[in-house]
């Protein structure tokens, strides 16, 4: 249709080809959709920009402290990927990780995160700062590679970090893609001394029925429950039940997204072990966390 689908024959022809290539194979009639076309072009442009960003060193890790409920001291940090553009703009992972997951770029990002997080944790230890556990989110592509254990061991050896100071975070949905393989893979990681955390716990369909199968050391209570815990009795009962079951299995628990004193008080009463959220600290760069750890050491 001219002029809606193009001002000249070449453009119209190209867009007709695009419609055919993206339409359903069994349909006899296909139409050009500007939104689909622009979305694919934008995705391709973003993927190209991301590839260039990885090569030019625009990716960086930020670290959010995990706080002990009992002592109020930092016991670990979670490494969070950020894309920092040359103009200083910080792009959150939700805007570029999905693009990376649909290309080879997610492997490069995973390698960067593992290497940088282990290296930085060893730097803090060499500075004489209190040793903390570094948590890293493992992607589905990385986790389901058969050589993931070897990959992690190589990074630990290269950086000199002891396995006890590294924690691998997996989402519940990731583990449920292939539960038997996932459990086997988890056990191999536990056997070399790593800690294992189950992220977003309680939001999926596996939850409590599979928890006894998984050799995890930490359960992360999803923010969706924590947000409601002060006003919603059902949310509070769910959190209470998860904490009780975790304790019976000798698994620690951590609440994500803690933002109010009221939430903290309830979690403390329920026996939650650790908390993470803006009530204590936001994610910070390595230099900021270095200063934070130094201050924490002086307060001990």
Buried (B, 14 or more C-beta within 10 A) or exposed (E): EEEEBBEEEEEBEBBBEBBEEEBEEEEEEBEBBEEBBEEEEEBEEBBEBBBEBBEEEBBBBBBBBBBBBEEEBBBBBBBBBBBBEEEEEEBEBEEBBEBBEEEEBBBBBBBBBBBBBBBBBBBBBEEEBBBBBBBBBBBBBBBBBEEBBEBBBEBBEEBEBEBEBBBBBBBBBBBBEEEEEBBEBBEBBBEEEBBBBBBBBBBBEBBEEBBEBBBBBBBBBBBEBBBBBBEEEEBBEBBBBBBEBBEEEEBBBBBBBBBBEEBBEBBEEBEBBBBBBEBBBEBBEBEBBBEBBBEBEEEE
